[in-house]
């Protein structure tokens, strides 16, 4: 394993920490999608479950979530009235 300065370990040699974070971010988001599909959990629940199972801190998770997952999380939060709804333009 290769280890970045902050302790994140990766099994693939990389050219720097950016490579490690990119691979881990991609893998994290794939795992969240799989949990949501397999268990029918919400994205928020899947992220909390994954963090708990893997001993991840919220600061670590925040850096791993990609735009696609953030948008799905926002949509869920808006439907549940956890966040104000964002206006969307109709598609013509």
N, C-alpha and C positions, 0 to 999 in steps of 0.2 A: 504494500500500500504506500501511496505517496500522501504526504500530509501538508496542508497549507498552514500558514502562520497561525490562523485562528483555530486550528485543531481539526478542521474538516478533512476526512481521509477519502482517498480516491484510489481505485485499483489501476487506473490508466495513467501512464506518464503524460504530463501535459507541459505546455510552454509557460504556464503561469496560473495564478489563482483564477483568472477569468475563465479559463477552460474548465476548471474544476467546478466552479459555480454554475456555469452554463449546463454542463452535463447533469449536475445534481438537480438543477431547476427543472430541466426537461423530465427527468425521471420522477421527481416529486409530483409534477402535474399529471403525468401518466398514471401514477399510483392513485391520485385523488379521483381521476376519472373512472378508474377501475372500481374503486370503492363505491362511488355513486351508482354506477351501473349495476354492480353485483348486489348491493344491499338496499338500493333505493333511498339511501340517506340523502339529506340535503348536503350542499357543498360545505356549508359551515360545520355541520355535524361530522362530515367525512374528514375535514381538515383537523378538527379537534380530536377525533378518534385516531387519525394517523399520527398526530403530534404526541398523543398520550402513549400509543403503542411503541413509538420510536424514541421517546424521551427528548423530543424537540421543544425548545423554548419558543415563545411567540415571536421573538425578534428574529430567530432563524427562519421560521415559517414565512414571515413577512417578506424576507428577501428571496424566497423560492417561488412565490406565486407569480405566474405569468399573467399577461393582459387578458387572455381568453378566460382563464379561471376567475380572475378578478371581476370580469364582466358578468359571468354566471353567478358569482357570489352577490354582486350588486343587484341583479335581477331578482334573485331570491329574497334579498333583504327588502327590496321595494314591494314585492308581493305581500310580504309579511308585515309591512308598514314599520320596519325597523329603520328605514331610510326614506327621505322624501323621494317621490317619484321624479325621474328625469323626463323631460318632455322629449318626445320622439316625433320626427317629421314623418308624415305618411308617405309611403312609397307609391309613386305614380307609374 
